[in-house]
Amino acid sequence: MSGSVVLLNLAGAVALMLFATRMVRTGVERAYGDVLRHKLRSTMRNPFLAVILGTALAIAFQSSTAVTLLVGSFAGAGIVSGIAGQLAVRGAEIGSALVVKILTFDLTLLVPICLVAGTSMFLATERRDWRQIGRILIGIGLLVMSLEMIGHAAEPLRDSKLLPVIVDYFSGDPITAFLLAALMTWLFHSSIAAVLLLVTLSARGFIPAELGIVMVLGVNLGSSVIAPILTRAAAPGVRVVPIGNLLMRGMGSLVMLSLFLWLRPPLEFLGSTAADRIINAHIIFNCVILIAGIPLASLIYKASERIVALGTPAIAPENLYSSELSALNESALDTPSQALANATREVVRLCEMIEIMLKNVIELYEKADPDRIKALAALDDRVDARHAAIKLYLTRLTLRTLTDEEAARCKELLGASLKLEQVGDIVVRNLLVHVKKKMERGLEFTDQGWRELAAFHSAVLANARLAFNVLISRDAEAARQIVLEKDRLRDMEQASNQSHFVRLRDGAAKSLDTSSIHLDTIRDLKQINSLLASIAYPVLEEHGLLRGSRLKAS
């Protein structure tokens, strides 16, 4: 077999591994992301629990970078402290190392089981949660299969005369090997995928343990760089935790590399095979970083804040979400297709603003902040202004000669813009009023009540994102899914209200204090969901999937 074919097969196997890893992560995020975020919020006050939950989240998401970004966003919102966030990220690094350990066991039997079960679940139901579980199972099956493919694709390399030369070169130049592994990890955007590739190749005898340990330290450096790069344009508070991880884990990998090359310790205690030694070295390194990071957490956090503060201009609350551009080009009105495309761009920006408002308002329920409340209210003013501009632009367009399709699209965009503006009004005039009331009176929800609100909000937010996609894609199946979710939300509302009344009957003090806020919030979120679901109605009408009335014929 030619070398190019071997490399092509190896590249295909690695590509499948990366895709499968992402498939598992996105499935978990869509099915359980909001539940896990709520758990993270509620347990981050305890440093020990923060480490445990960070480990669990990394195993679930198949990515320590995803956990770093999530924790960084919470720290930026003031929901968790920066120190607790750093400890959670330390736990996430251990979790990602444990994922590699788990995947090195003989899991061949899981491939057909996961593929059959996952495909059946994905195709047999339209329920979003079950389909995402099916997606997770398919991803796990493909991930295990990709590891087998990497091993088989690399097998012809045993006869290669060039490979021993390359391995000998990197064994004699550990700094280059270290940097190459870091670059590879950054390109993969996954330390799990990078370590799995090293372990799989070492299990076949292609990479010796000493070189593998040097490269796995490089993997840790590369992994610590990913989150800071992804958050480089984010708010300063969001960047502190990723920068702290870079300081601790990145610098730690350099220190450990220096010690390893200087001391040349015996490796027998790490395991009997090269693969075991590489995996166990990876786990031990992250455990050492965790232990060292506990007493250094405060120092690292302060250093991270100072690094982030360098060159970061102060942002006034009213400008916290500012980015004003307009695609409403007056000269395009004489070309309806171009004008509708411009209006669509503006409506998409309106969708983005509404998503920001929906994401931030639930965080204010948990930790109200006057500056962020003011910023959210200012964002609604911008929503109103953009809505007015879109309405005026499309009204002028209707004075031109339009085809039936162009007239229908114009009407659809006008309706969507109006509904989005109404959603913004509900957030500011209703939900923010509840936030202020809760803050001023010092009220707290019961744990069960808050879980119900968080779950209901996450369902509404997921439907909002689906509605925004339908506005652009005009996909009938996605539009139908939105309406089905509307019925499910109605059932969730009834179950939440019933559970709330049970708590009232049992005399729960917190439920008595927050009763009106709880019920009004559920009502407002349901109204928001109804407005957003109606964005899908034109697509359903176009495909003949919408009935004129829900009433039965008499």
C-alpha positions as CSV (number, residue, x, y, z in Angstrom):
1,M,0.0,0.0,0.0
2,S,1.4,3.4,-1.0
3,G,2.2,6.0,1.7
4,S,-0.3,8.5,0.4
5,V,-3.1,5.9,0.7
6,V,-2.0,5.1,4.3
7,L,-2.0,8.8,5.2
8,L,-5.4,9.2,3.5
9,N,-6.9,6.3,5.5
10,L,-5.3,7.7,8.7
11,A,-6.7,11.2,8.0
12,G,-10.1,9.8,7.4
13,A,-10.1,7.9,10.7
14,V,-8.9,11.0,12.6
15,A,-11.6,13.1,10.9
16,L,-14.3,10.5,12.0
17,M,-12.9,10.7,15.6
18,L,-13.2,14.5,15.6
19,F,-16.7,14.3,14.2
20,A,-17.8,11.7,16.7
21,T,-16.4,13.6,19.6
22,R,-18.3,16.7,18.5
23,M,-21.4,14.7,17.9
24,V,-21.4,13.4,21.5
25,R,-20.7,16.9,22.9
26,T,-23.4,18.6,20.9
27,G,-25.9,15.9,21.8
28,V,-25.2,16.3,25.5
29,E,-25.4,20.1,25.2
30,R,-28.7,20.0,23.5
31,A,-30.3,17.3,25.7
32,Y,-28.9,18.1,29.1
33,G,-26.9,21.3,28.6
34,D,-29.3,23.6,30.6
35,V,-29.8,21.0,33.4
36,L,-26.0,20.7,33.7
37,R,-25.6,24.5,33.7
38,H,-28.1,24.8,36.5
39,K,-26.2,22.1,38.5
40,L,-23.0,24.0,37.9
41,R,-24.6,27.3,39.1
42,S,-25.9,25.6,42.3
43,T,-22.8,23.7,43.3
44,M,-20.0,26.1,42.4
45,R,-20.0,27.8,45.8
46,N,-18.4,24.7,47.2
47,P,-14.8,24.3,45.9
48,F,-14.8,20.5,46.4
49,L,-18.1,20.1,44.5
50,A,-16.8,22.5,41.8
51,V,-14.0,20.1,41.1
52,I,-16.3,17.1,41.1
53,L,-18.9,18.7,38.8
54,G,-16.2,20.0,36.5
55,T,-14.9,16.4,36.1
56,A,-18.5,15.1,35.5
57,L,-19.2,17.9,32.9
58,A,-16.0,17.1,31.0
59,I,-16.9,13.4,30.8
60,A,-20.4,14.3,29.6
61,F,-19.3,17.0,27.1
62,Q,-16.3,15.0,26.0
63,S,-14.4,18.4,26.2
64,S,-12.6,20.3,28.9
65,T,-12.6,23.4,26.6
66,A,-16.4,23.4,26.5
67,V,-16.5,23.4,30.4
68,T,-13.9,26.2,30.5
69,L,-16.0,28.3,28.2
70,L,-19.1,27.6,30.2
71,V,-17.5,28.4,33.5
72,G,-15.9,31.5,32.1
73,S,-19.3,32.8,31.0
74,F,-20.7,32.1,34.5
75,A,-17.8,34.0,36.0
76,G,-18.2,36.8,33.6
77,A,-21.9,37.1,34.6
78,G,-21.0,37.1,38.3
79,I,-22.8,33.8,39.0
80,V,-19.7,32.1,40.2
81,S,-16.4,33.4,41.6
82,G,-13.3,33.3,39.5
83,I,-11.5,31.1,42.0
84,A,-14.3,28.5,42.1
85,G,-14.4,28.6,38.3
86,Q,-10.7,27.8,38.1
87,L,-11.2,24.8,40.4
88,A,-14.0,23.6,38.2
89,V,-11.8,23.8,35.2
90,R,-9.1,21.9,37.0
91,G,-11.6,19.1,37.6
92,A,-12.6,19.3,33.9
93,E,-9.1,18.6,32.8
94,I,-9.1,15.4,35.0
95,G,-12.4,14.5,33.5
96,S,-11.1,14.7,29.9
97,A,-8.1,12.6,30.9
98,L,-10.5,10.0,32.4
99,V,-12.5,9.9,29.2
100,V,-9.3,8.8,27.4
101,K,-8.7,6.1,29.9
102,I,-12.2,4.8,29.5
103,L,-12.0,4.7,25.7
104,T,-8.8,2.7,25.8
105,F,-10.6,-0.4,27.2
106,D,-11.9,-3.0,24.7
107,L,-15.3,-1.4,23.8
108,T,-15.7,-3.1,20.4
109,L,-19.1,-4.6,21.4
110,L,-20.4,-1.1,22.0
111,V,-20.1,-0.1,18.3
112,P,-23.1,-2.1,17.0
113,I,-25.1,-1.7,20.2
114,C,-24.7,2.1,20.2
115,L,-25.2,2.5,16.4
116,V,-28.4,0.3,16.4
117,A,-29.9,1.8,19.5
118,G,-29.0,5.4,18.6
119,T,-30.3,5.2,15.1
120,S,-33.5,3.6,16.2
121,M,-34.1,6.2,18.9
122,F,-33.3,9.0,16.4
123,L,-35.6,7.8,13.7
124,A,-38.4,6.4,15.8
125,T,-39.5,9.6,17.6
126,E,-39.8,13.3,17.1
127,R,-39.2,14.1,20.8
128,R,-36.2,16.4,20.9
129,D,-34.7,14.8,24.1
130,W,-34.9,11.2,22.8
131,R,-33.4,12.2,19.5
132,Q,-30.5,13.8,21.2
133,I,-29.9,10.7,23.3
134,G,-29.9,8.8,20.0
135,R,-27.3,11.3,18.7
136,I,-25.1,10.7,21.7
137,L,-25.2,6.9,21.3
138,I,-24.4,7.2,17.6
139,G,-21.5,9.5,18.4
140,I,-20.1,7.0,21.0
141,G,-20.4,4.2,18.5
142,L,-18.6,6.2,15.8
143,L,-15.9,7.3,18.3
144,V,-15.0,3.7,19.3
145,M,-15.1,2.7,15.6
146,S,-12.8,5.6,14.7
147,L,-10.2,4.3,17.2
148,E,-10.3,0.9,15.6
149,M,-9.9,2.5,12.2
150,I,-6.9,4.5,13.3
151,G,-5.2,1.3,14.5
152,H,-6.0,-0.5,11.2
153,A,-5.0,2.5,9.1
154,A,-1.7,2.8,10.9
155,E,-0.8,-0.9,10.6
156,P,1.0,-0.6,7.3
157,L,3.4,1.9,8.9
158,R,5.1,-1.0,10.6
159,D,6.9,-1.7,7.2
160,S,7.8,2.0,6.7
161,K,11.4,2.9,6.6
162,L,10.7,6.5,7.1
163,L,8.7,6.3,10.3
164,P,11.6,5.1,12.5
165,V,13.6,8.0,11.2
166,I,10.9,10.5,12.1
167,V,10.4,8.9,15.6
168,D,14.1,8.9,16.3
169,Y,14.3,12.6,15.2
170,F,11.5,13.7,17.6
171,S,12.9,11.5,20.4
172,G,16.2,13.4,20.0
173,D,14.4,16.8,19.8
174,P,11.7,16.7,22.5
175,I,11.1,20.5,22.3
176,T,9.9,20.2,18.7
177,A,7.8,17.1,19.6
178,F,6.3,19.1,22.5
179,L,5.4,22.1,20.3
180,L,4.1,19.8,17.5
181,A,1.7,18.1,19.9
182,A,0.5,21.5,21.1
183,L,-0.1,22.7,17.6
184,M,-1.9,19.4,16.7
185,T,-4.2,19.8,19.8
186,W,-5.0,23.4,18.8
187,L,-5.9,22.3,15.3
188,F,-8.1,19.5,16.6
189,H,-9.6,21.8,19.2
190,S,-9.8,18.7,21.4
191,S,-7.2,17.3,23.9
192,I,-9.2,14.1,24.0
193,A,-8.8,13.5,20.3
194,A,-5.1,14.3,20.4
195,V,-4.3,12.0,23.3
196,L,-6.4,9.2,21.8
197,L,-4.4,9.5,18.6
198,L,-1.1,9.3,20.6
199,V,-2.3,6.4,22.7
200,T,-3.6,4.4,19.6
201,L,-0.3,4.9,17.8
202,S,1.7,4.0,20.9
203,A,-0.4,0.8,21.4
204,R,0.7,-0.3,17.9
205,G,4.3,0.3,18.8
206,F,4.8,3.4,16.7
207,I,5.5,5.9,19.5
208,P,7.7,5.0,22.5
209,A,6.5,5.9,26.0
210,E,9.2,8.7,26.6
211,L,8.3,10.5,23.4
212,G,4.5,10.0,24.1
213,I,4.8,11.6,27.5
214,V,6.6,14.6,26.1
215,M,3.9,14.9,23.4
216,V,1.1,14.5,26.0
217,L,2.5,17.5,27.9
218,G,2.4,19.4,24.6
219,V,-1.2,18.4,24.3
220,N,-1.9,20.0,27.6
221,L,-0.2,23.2,26.5
222,G,-2.2,23.2,23.3
223,S,-5.5,22.5,25.1
224,S,-4.9,25.4,27.5
225,V,-4.5,27.8,24.5
226,I,-7.8,27.0,22.9
227,A,-10.3,28.7,25.3
228,P,-8.3,32.0,25.5
229,I,-8.2,32.3,21.7
230,L,-12.0,31.5,21.4
231,T,-12.8,34.2,24.1
232,R,-10.4,36.8,22.9
233,A,-13.2,39.1,21.8
234,A,-15.5,38.4,24.9
235,A,-16.1,40.6,27.8
236,P,-13.2,40.9,30.3
237,G,-15.0,38.9,33.0
238,V,-15.5,36.0,30.7
239,R,-11.8,35.8,29.8
240,V,-10.4,35.6,33.3
241,V,-11.0,31.8,33.8
242,P,-9.6,30.8,30.4
243,I,-6.5,33.0,31.0
244,G,-6.1,31.4,34.5
245,N,-6.2,28.0,33.0
246,L,-3.5,29.0,30.5
247,L,-1.3,30.3,33.3
248,M,-1.8,27.2,35.4
249,R,-1.9,24.4,32.9
250,G,0.2,25.9,30.2
251,M,3.0,26.9,32.6
252,G,2.6,23.6,34.4
253,S,3.2,21.7,31.2
254,L,6.4,23.7,30.6
255,V,7.6,23.1,34.2
256,M,6.8,19.3,34.0
257,L,8.6,19.0,30.6
258,S,11.7,20.6,32.1
259,L,11.6,18.3,35.1
260,F,11.0,15.2,32.9
261,L,13.9,16.0,30.6
262,W,16.2,16.8,33.5
263,L,15.4,14.0,35.9
264,R,14.6,11.2,33.3
265,P,12.5,9.3,35.9
266,P,11.8,5.6,35.5
267,L,8.5,4.9,33.8
268,E,7.7,1.4,35.1
269,F,5.3,2.7,37.8
270,L,3.1,4.3,35.1
271,G,2.2,0.9,33.6
272,S,3.5,-2.0,31.7
273,T,2.8,-0.7,28.1
274,A,3.6,2.5,26.3
275,A,-0.1,3.3,25.9
276,D,-0.8,2.9,29.7
277,R,2.2,5.0,30.6
278,I,1.1,7.9,28.3
279,I,-2.5,7.8,29.7
280,N,-1.5,7.5,33.3
281,A,1.1,10.3,32.9
282,H,-1.7,12.5,31.4
283,I,-4.0,11.8,34.4
284,I,-1.2,12.3,37.0
285,F,-0.2,15.6,35.4
286,N,-3.7,17.0,35.7
287,C,-4.0,15.7,39.2
288,V,-0.7,17.5,40.1
289,I,-2.0,20.7,38.5
290,L,-5.2,20.4,40.5
291,I,-3.4,19.9,43.8
292,A,-0.9,22.7,43.1
293,G,-3.7,24.9,41.9
294,I,-5.6,24.9,45.2
295,P,-3.1,27.0,47.2
296,L,-2.3,29.0,44.1
297,A,-5.9,29.7,43.0
298,S,-6.1,33.2,44.5
299,L,-2.7,34.2,43.1
300,I,-3.5,32.9,39.6
301,Y,-6.9,34.6,39.7
302,K,-5.4,38.0,40.5
303,A,-2.7,37.5,37.8
304,S,-5.4,36.6,35.3
305,E,-7.4,39.7,36.2
306,R,-4.4,41.9,35.7
307,I,-3.5,40.3,32.3
308,V,-7.1,40.8,31.1
309,A,-7.2,44.3,32.4
310,L,-4.2,45.3,30.3
311,G,-5.5,47.4,27.4
312,T,-9.2,46.6,28.1
313,P,-11.2,49.9,27.9
314,A,-14.0,50.5,30.4
315,I,-17.5,49.7,29.0
316,A,-20.4,51.7,30.2
317,P,-23.5,49.6,31.1
318,E,-25.6,51.2,28.3
319,N,-23.0,50.1,25.8
320,L,-22.5,46.6,27.1
321,Y,-24.3,45.0,24.1
322,S,-23.7,47.7,21.5
323,S,-22.9,47.0,17.9
324,E,-24.9,49.2,15.5
325,L,-24.9,48.5,11.8
326,S,-27.7,48.6,9.3
327,A,-28.3,46.6,6.1
328,L,-31.4,48.6,5.1
329,N,-30.0,50.2,2.0
330,E,-32.6,52.6,0.5
331,S,-31.1,52.3,-3.0
332,A,-32.0,48.6,-3.0
333,L,-35.7,49.2,-2.7
334,D,-36.1,49.3,-6.5
335,T,-34.8,45.7,-6.5
336,P,-37.2,43.8,-4.3
337,S,-35.2,40.6,-4.1
338,Q,-32.2,42.6,-2.8
339,A,-34.3,44.7,-0.5
340,L,-35.9,41.5,1.1
341,A,-32.4,40.1,1.6
342,N,-31.3,43.3,3.4
343,A,-34.4,43.2,5.5
344,T,-33.8,39.5,6.3
345,R,-30.3,40.4,7.6
346,E,-31.8,43.0,9.9
347,V,-34.4,40.6,11.2
348,V,-31.6,38.1,11.9
349,R,-29.8,40.8,14.0
350,L,-33.1,41.4,15.8
351,C,-33.1,37.6,16.6
352,E,-29.6,37.9,18.0
353,M,-30.6,40.7,20.3
354,I,-33.6,38.8,21.5
355,E,-31.5,35.7,22.2
356,I,-29.1,37.8,24.2
357,M,-32.0,39.2,26.2
358,L,-33.5,35.8,26.9
359,K,-30.1,34.3,27.9
360,N,-29.3,37.1,30.3
361,V,-32.6,37.6,32.0
362,I,-32.6,34.2,33.6
363,E,-29.1,34.9,35.0
364,L,-30.5,38.1,36.6
365,Y,-33.2,36.0,38.3
366,E,-30.4,34.2,40.1
367,K,-28.1,37.1,40.7
368,A,-29.5,40.5,40.0
369,D,-27.1,43.3,39.0
370,P,-28.3,46.9,38.5
371,D,-25.8,47.6,35.7
372,R,-26.8,44.5,33.8
373,I,-30.5,45.3,34.3
374,K,-29.9,48.7,32.9
375,A,-28.0,47.3,30.0
376,L,-30.8,44.8,29.2
377,A,-33.3,47.7,29.2
378,A,-31.0,49.7,26.9
379,L,-30.9,46.7,24.5
380,D,-34.7,46.7,24.3
381,D,-34.6,50.3,23.2
382,R,-32.3,49.2,20.4
383,V,-34.7,46.4,19.5
384,D,-37.5,48.9,19.3
385,A,-35.4,51.2,17.1
386,R,-34.4,48.4,14.7
387,H,-38.0,47.1,14.6
388,A,-39.2,50.5,13.6
389,A,-36.5,50.8,10.9
390,I,-37.4,47.4,9.5
391,K,-41.1,48.2,9.5
392,L,-40.6,51.5,7.7
393,Y,-38.2,49.9,5.1
394,L,-40.6,47.0,4.3
395,T,-43.6,49.4,4.1
396,R,-41.8,51.4,1.5
397,L,-41.0,48.2,-0.3
398,T,-44.7,47.4,-0.6
399,L,-45.2,50.5,-2.7
400,R,-43.1,48.8,-5.4
401,T,-44.4,46.1,-7.8
402,L,-43.9,42.7,-6.0
403,T,-44.5,39.1,-7.1
404,D,-46.7,37.0,-4.9
405,E,-43.7,35.3,-3.4
406,E,-42.0,38.6,-2.6
407,A,-45.2,40.0,-1.1
408,A,-45.6,36.9,1.1
409,R,-42.0,37.1,2.2
410,C,-42.4,40.8,3.0
411,K,-45.5,40.1,5.1
412,E,-43.6,37.3,6.9
413,L,-40.7,39.5,7.8
414,L,-43.0,42.2,9.0
415,G,-44.8,39.7,11.2
416,A,-41.6,38.2,12.6
417,S,-40.1,41.7,13.3
418,L,-43.3,42.6,15.2
419,K,-43.3,39.4,17.3
420,L,-39.6,39.8,18.2
421,E,-40.2,43.4,19.3
422,Q,-43.1,42.1,21.5
423,V,-40.8,39.5,23.0
424,G,-38.3,42.2,23.9
425,D,-41.1,44.2,25.6
426,I,-42.2,41.2,27.6
427,V,-38.6,40.7,28.8
428,V,-38.2,44.3,29.9
429,R,-41.7,45.2,31.1
430,N,-42.5,41.9,32.8
431,L,-39.5,39.7,33.5
432,L,-37.2,42.5,34.5
433,V,-40.0,43.8,36.8
434,H,-40.0,40.3,38.5
435,V,-36.2,40.5,38.8
436,K,-36.3,43.9,40.5
437,K,-39.1,42.8,42.8
438,K,-37.1,39.7,43.8
439,M,-34.0,41.7,44.3
440,E,-35.6,44.5,46.3
441,R,-37.4,42.1,48.7
442,G,-34.5,39.7,49.0
443,L,-36.6,36.7,48.0
444,E,-35.3,33.2,47.1
445,F,-37.0,30.4,45.1
446,T,-37.2,27.0,46.5
447,D,-34.8,24.5,44.9
448,Q,-37.6,22.7,43.2
449,G,-39.2,26.0,42.1
450,W,-36.0,27.3,40.6
451,R,-35.4,24.0,38.8
452,E,-38.8,24.2,37.2
453,L,-38.3,27.8,36.1
454,A,-34.8,27.0,34.7
455,A,-36.1,24.0,32.8
456,F,-39.0,26.0,31.4
457,H,-36.8,28.9,30.4
458,S,-34.3,26.5,28.7
459,A,-37.1,24.9,26.7
460,V,-38.3,28.4,25.6
461,L,-34.7,29.4,24.6
462,A,-34.2,26.2,22.6
463,N,-37.5,26.9,20.8
464,A,-36.4,30.5,20.2
465,R,-33.2,29.3,18.5
466,L,-35.2,26.8,16.4
467,A,-37.7,29.6,15.4
468,F,-34.8,31.9,14.3
469,N,-33.4,29.1,12.2
470,V,-36.8,28.5,10.5
471,L,-37.1,32.1,9.6
472,I,-34.0,31.7,7.4
473,S,-34.1,28.0,6.4
474,R,-37.9,27.8,6.0
475,D,-37.6,24.1,6.9
476,A,-41.0,22.6,7.3
477,E,-39.9,19.8,9.6
478,A,-38.2,22.3,12.0
479,A,-41.4,24.5,11.9
480,R,-43.5,21.5,12.7
481,Q,-41.2,20.6,15.6
482,I,-41.7,24.1,17.1
483,V,-45.4,23.7,17.2
484,L,-45.1,20.3,18.8
485,E,-42.8,21.8,21.4
486,K,-45.5,24.4,22.1
487,D,-47.9,21.7,23.1
488,R,-45.2,20.1,25.3
489,L,-44.6,23.5,27.0
490,R,-48.2,23.7,27.8
491,D,-48.0,20.4,29.7
492,M,-44.8,21.7,31.4
493,E,-46.7,24.8,32.6
494,Q,-49.5,22.8,34.0
495,A,-47.1,20.4,35.8
496,S,-45.1,23.3,37.2
497,N,-48.2,25.2,38.4
498,Q,-49.5,22.0,40.1
499,S,-46.2,21.4,41.8
500,H,-46.1,25.0,42.9
501,F,-49.6,24.8,44.4
502,V,-48.5,21.6,46.3
503,R,-45.7,23.5,47.8
504,L,-48.0,26.3,48.8
505,R,-50.4,23.8,50.4
506,D,-47.5,22.3,52.3
507,G,-46.6,25.8,53.7
508,A,-43.2,26.2,52.1
509,A,-42.2,29.7,53.2
510,K,-40.1,30.4,50.1
511,S,-43.0,29.3,47.8
512,L,-45.4,31.7,49.6
513,D,-43.0,34.6,49.2
514,T,-42.2,34.0,45.6
515,S,-45.6,32.6,44.5
516,S,-46.6,35.6,42.2
517,I,-43.1,35.9,40.7
518,H,-43.0,32.1,39.9
519,L,-46.5,32.0,38.3
520,D,-46.1,35.3,36.4
521,T,-42.7,34.2,35.1
522,I,-44.0,30.9,33.8
523,R,-46.9,32.8,32.2
524,D,-44.6,35.4,30.5
525,L,-42.2,32.7,29.2
526,K,-45.2,30.8,27.8
527,Q,-46.4,34.0,26.0
528,I,-42.9,34.5,24.6
529,N,-42.8,30.9,23.3
530,S,-46.2,31.4,21.6
531,L,-45.0,34.6,19.9
532,L,-41.8,32.8,18.7
533,A,-43.7,29.7,17.6
534,S,-46.0,31.8,15.4
535,I,-42.9,32.8,13.3
536,A,-43.1,29.2,12.0
537,Y,-46.8,29.5,10.9
538,P,-46.1,30.9,7.4
539,V,-43.9,28.0,6.6
540,L,-46.5,25.5,7.8
541,E,-49.2,27.3,5.9
542,E,-47.1,27.2,2.7
543,H,-46.7,23.4,3.1
544,G,-50.4,22.8,4.0
545,L,-49.4,21.6,7.5
546,L,-51.4,24.1,9.6
547,R,-55.1,23.7,10.4
548,G,-57.4,26.7,10.5
549,S,-58.6,26.0,14.1
550,R,-57.8,23.7,17.0
551,L,-61.6,23.3,17.7
552,K,-63.3,20.1,16.8
553,A,-66.1,20.4,14.2
554,S,-69.5,20.5,16.0
